[in-house]
Amino acid sequence: MSGAPLRRGAREAAILAQGARVRWTSRPAGLAVVAHEVADRTGDPDRELLPAIGADAFRAMVRGLRRRYRLVSAAELPGAAAARRCGQRIPLALTFDDDLPAHVAVAAPILREEGARATFFVGGARFDGPRRFWWESLQRAHDAGADLGAALPAELLEASGAATGGSALGAVAAAIEALPGPRRVAAEADLAALAGPAAPAVLTPADVGRLVADGHLIGFHTRDHHALPTLTDEELAAALRDGRERVAQAAGAPVDTIAYPHGKADARVAAAARAAGFAVGYTTRGEPLTPASDRLLIGRVDVGVHSPRSLAVALAWVLRLAAR
């Protein structure tokens, strides 16, 4: 065996030990993770913007998380972190973003079988029928070999440094995400036309009710999924309001926990969310929950397509920051 795997194994073991030591302190600490689609097989991170987690890999992930952490809802995480005592497991919130039918069809049955609960952040965008978000249209158009230059302004592609080449798909997506709201809406319409009719993918209010019946929490993810820091104050207030009541009706309870679209939020967004009545808010910053954390700007770790071992190491690497 070469020295590199041995060194990597030793380094991973050291990181896992650092994370484990946090449990044996009295310092309040918590973690949150975010997943998107769970499918029959694991996606390809080299060519997909949001590769799915395979069902078997997801089951192994849930088992690993339950073994190392105490799973709580996203709303409960701040209180659970504050109440934790030395030696007790670190609380962790397993969360899902976007209105994906696979959450009900694939993820929920596995969670039920494993005795685990999660938080699903829903925007209600697919309550009234099929809708494909711009990044889904971008992926579909790219996979079909469509000419993105026919749908996107040349200056956008040039700004992303990604006028050609599938490996630059993420750069194109980042450039679209950063557009002001009206320009992003226009780009979404152009991409939808390029990608073709939307697939019959819906997440209905009844689906949300089924998730609630399984013991999961429903949070809000905004209806139109705009990157909130790019919006004007008026647009931001509307994004935090529009669709929220419908999601609450489907959940059968008020919705006061939010995950910001694309995980993007700043102090202005957090202040607006607080003013709108949200009590807890989540980004995708890879950081732990500590006493210094703003409850409206809690970080989450993207589970990606990690193996159980690599995810354990990634979480331990983040958790060790709570001991500082």
C-alpha positions in Angstrom: 0.0 0.0 0.0 1.4 3.4 -0.9 2.1 6.1 1.6 -0.6 8.5 0.3 -3.7 6.4 1.4 -2.1 5.8 4.8 -1.5 9.5 5.2 -5.0 10.3 4.1 -6.4 7.7 6.5 -4.4 9.1 9.4 -5.6 12.6 8.6 -9.2 11.6 8.4 -8.9 9.7 11.7 -7.5 12.9 13.3 -10.3 15.0 11.9 -12.9 12.5 13.2 -11.3 12.6 16.6 -11.3 16.4 16.7 -15.0 16.4 15.9 -15.8 13.7 18.4 -14.1 15.7 21.2 -16.7 18.5 20.8 -19.2 16.0 22.2 -17.3 15.8 25.4 -17.4 19.6 26.0 -20.3 21.6 27.4 -20.1 24.1 24.6 -23.5 24.4 22.8 -23.1 23.1 19.2 -25.2 21.8 16.4 -25.0 20.9 12.7 -27.3 21.0 9.8 -27.0 19.2 6.4 -28.9 19.8 3.2 -29.7 17.3 0.5 -31.7 17.7 -2.8 -32.8 14.7 -4.9 -32.7 11.1 -3.8 -33.0 8.7 -6.8 -32.5 5.1 -7.8 -28.8 5.7 -8.5 -26.2 8.3 -7.7 -25.7 11.1 -10.2 -22.5 12.3 -11.9 -21.0 15.3 -10.1 -18.7 15.9 -13.2 -21.6 16.8 -15.5 -24.6 17.5 -13.2 -25.4 20.7 -11.3 -27.2 18.9 -8.5 -26.4 15.1 -8.8 -28.8 12.9 -7.0 -27.9 10.7 -4.0 -28.6 7.0 -4.8 -31.1 5.3 -2.6 -28.6 2.9 -1.2 -26.1 5.6 -0.5 -28.8 7.7 1.1 -29.8 4.9 3.4 -26.2 4.4 4.5 -25.9 8.1 5.0 -29.0 8.2 7.3 -27.7 5.3 9.3 -24.4 7.0 9.8 -25.9 10.3 10.9 -28.2 8.5 13.4 -25.3 6.6 14.8 -23.1 9.7 15.4 -25.7 12.5 16.0 -29.2 13.2 17.4 -31.5 14.0 14.6 -33.8 17.0 15.2 -35.9 19.2 13.1 -34.5 22.5 11.6 -36.8 24.4 14.0 -35.6 22.5 17.0 -31.9 22.7 16.3 -31.0 26.0 18.1 -32.8 24.9 21.2 -31.3 21.4 21.1 -27.8 22.8 20.7 -28.3 25.2 23.7 -29.7 22.4 25.9 -27.1 19.8 25.1 -25.0 18.6 28.0 -21.4 17.3 28.0 -21.3 13.8 26.6 -24.7 14.0 24.8 -24.7 13.6 21.0 -24.5 16.7 18.9 -27.9 17.6 17.5 -28.1 17.6 13.7 -30.9 18.7 11.4 -31.3 16.7 8.1 -32.9 19.0 5.6 -34.1 18.9 2.0 -34.5 21.8 -0.4 -36.7 22.3 -3.5 -40.1 20.9 -4.4 -39.1 17.5 -5.6 -41.5 14.5 -6.0 -38.6 12.2 -5.1 -38.7 13.6 -1.5 -42.1 11.8 -1.1 -41.5 8.8 -3.4 -37.9 7.9 -2.5 -36.5 9.8 0.5 -39.5 9.6 2.8 -39.9 5.8 2.7 -36.2 5.3 3.5 -36.5 7.8 6.4 -39.5 5.9 7.7 -37.8 2.6 7.6 -34.7 4.0 9.3 -36.8 5.7 12.0 -35.4 9.2 11.1 -37.1 12.5 10.5 -36.1 15.5 8.4 -37.1 19.0 7.5 -38.4 19.6 3.9 -38.2 23.2 2.7 -41.0 23.7 0.2 -41.9 26.7 -1.9 -45.2 25.4 -3.4 -43.9 26.2 -6.9 -45.3 22.9 -8.2 -48.6 22.9 -6.3 -50.5 23.9 -9.4 -48.8 21.7 -12.0 -45.4 20.9 -13.6 -42.7 23.5 -13.4 -39.1 23.3 -14.2 -36.7 25.7 -12.5 -34.1 27.5 -14.5 -31.2 25.2 -13.3 -33.2 22.2 -14.3 -33.9 23.7 -17.8 -30.2 24.5 -18.0 -29.2 21.0 -17.2 -31.7 19.5 -19.6 -30.7 21.8 -22.5 -27.0 21.1 -21.8 -27.6 17.3 -21.8 -29.5 17.5 -25.1 -26.6 19.4 -26.7 -28.6 22.6 -27.2 -26.8 25.8 -28.1 -26.9 27.8 -24.9 -25.9 30.9 -26.8 -29.3 30.7 -28.5 -31.0 31.3 -25.2 -28.5 33.2 -23.0 -27.0 36.7 -23.8 -23.5 36.5 -25.0 -22.3 38.9 -22.2 -23.7 36.4 -19.6 -21.7 33.5 -21.1 -18.6 35.7 -21.4 -18.9 36.9 -17.9 -19.1 33.4 -16.6 -16.1 32.4 -18.7 -18.2 29.5 -19.9 -19.2 30.2 -23.5 -18.4 26.6 -24.5 -17.8 23.3 -22.8 -19.9 21.1 -20.5 -17.3 21.3 -17.7 -18.2 25.0 -17.3 -21.9 24.3 -16.7 -21.5 25.4 -13.0 -20.0 28.7 -14.1 -23.0 29.4 -16.3 -25.4 28.6 -13.5 -23.5 30.8 -11.1 -23.7 33.7 -13.6 -27.5 33.2 -14.0 -28.0 33.0 -10.2 -26.3 36.3 -9.7 -28.5 38.2 -12.2 -31.0 40.7 -10.9 -34.5 39.3 -10.6 -36.1 40.5 -13.9 -33.1 39.4 -16.0 -33.1 36.0 -14.2 -36.8 35.6 -15.0 -36.1 36.3 -18.7 -33.2 33.8 -18.7 -35.5 31.2 -17.1 -38.1 31.7 -19.8 -35.5 31.4 -22.6 -34.0 28.3 -21.0 -37.4 26.7 -20.6 -38.1 27.2 -24.3 -34.8 25.7 -25.2 -35.3 22.7 -22.8 -38.8 21.9 -24.1 -42.0 21.1 -22.2 -41.7 20.6 -18.5 -41.8 17.0 -17.2 -44.8 16.0 -15.2 -43.1 16.6 -11.9 -45.3 18.0 -9.2 -45.3 18.2 -5.4 -48.8 18.6 -4.3 -50.3 19.9 -1.0 -51.4 16.3 -0.4 -47.7 15.2 -0.7 -46.8 17.8 1.9 -49.5 16.4 4.2 -48.0 12.9 3.8 -44.6 14.2 4.9 -46.1 15.9 7.9 -48.0 12.6 8.7 -44.6 10.9 8.8 -43.4 13.3 11.4 -41.3 15.6 9.2 -41.2 19.4 9.6 -42.2 21.6 6.6 -40.3 24.9 6.2 -40.4 27.6 3.5 -38.1 27.9 0.5 -39.8 30.7 -1.4 -42.1 30.1 -4.4 -39.9 31.4 -7.2 -36.5 30.5 -5.8 -34.7 33.8 -6.5 -31.3 34.4 -4.9 -32.6 36.8 -2.2 -29.6 39.1 -1.9 -30.0 40.1 -5.5 -33.6 41.4 -4.9 -34.7 45.0 -4.1 -36.3 45.5 -0.7 -39.8 45.4 -2.2 -39.0 42.2 -4.2 -37.4 40.6 -1.1 -40.5 41.2 1.0 -42.7 39.7 -1.7 -40.4 36.6 -2.0 -40.7 36.0 1.7 -44.5 36.4 1.6 -45.7 34.9 -1.7 -46.7 31.3 -1.4 -46.0 31.0 2.3 -49.6 30.7 3.4 -50.3 28.0 0.9 -47.4 26.0 2.2 -48.6 26.5 5.7 -52.1 25.4 4.7 -50.6 22.2 3.2 -48.5 21.6 6.3 -51.5 22.3 8.6 -49.4 24.6 10.8 -47.6 28.0 10.6 -44.3 27.9 8.7 -41.7 30.0 10.5 -38.5 28.2 9.4 -36.9 29.1 6.1 -34.1 27.9 3.9 -32.9 30.6 1.6 -32.8 29.8 -2.1 -29.4 28.7 -3.3 -28.4 29.0 0.4 -27.7 32.7 -0.2 -28.5 35.3 2.5 -26.8 38.3 4.2 -27.6 40.6 7.1 -30.3 42.5 5.0 -32.0 39.2 4.0 -31.9 37.9 7.6 -33.4 41.2 8.9 -36.2 41.0 6.3 -36.9 37.3 7.2 -37.1 38.2 10.9 -39.5 41.1 10.1 -41.6 38.6 8.1 -42.0 36.5 11.2 -39.4 33.7 10.5 -37.7 32.4 13.7 -35.0 30.3 12.1 -33.2 30.6 8.8 -30.7 28.5 7.0 -27.9 29.2 4.5 -25.5 26.8 2.9 -22.4 28.2 4.6 -20.4 25.3 5.8 -20.3 26.2 9.5 -21.6 24.8 12.8 -24.3 26.3 15.0 -22.7 28.0 18.0 -23.8 30.6 20.6 -22.4 33.2 18.2 -24.7 32.1 15.3 -27.5 34.4 14.1 -30.6 32.1 14.2 -31.6 33.6 10.8 -28.2 32.8 9.3 -27.5 29.2 10.4 -25.1 27.3 8.1 -25.6 23.9 6.5 -23.3 21.4 5.0 -24.3 20.1 1.5 -24.2 16.3 1.6 -23.4 16.1 -2.1 -22.6 12.6 -3.2 -20.3 11.8 -0.3 -19.7 8.3 0.9 -20.7 7.8 4.6 -17.1 7.9 5.6 -16.3 11.1 3.6 -19.4 12.8 4.9 -18.5 11.9 8.5 -15.1 13.5 7.9 -16.6 16.6 6.3 -19.0 17.1 9.2 -16.3 16.5 11.8 -14.1 19.1 10.0 -17.0 21.6 10.3 -17.9 20.6 13.9 -14.4 21.2 15.2 -14.9 24.9 14.6 -17.4 24.9 17.4 -14.7 24.2 19.9 -12.8 27.4 19.1 
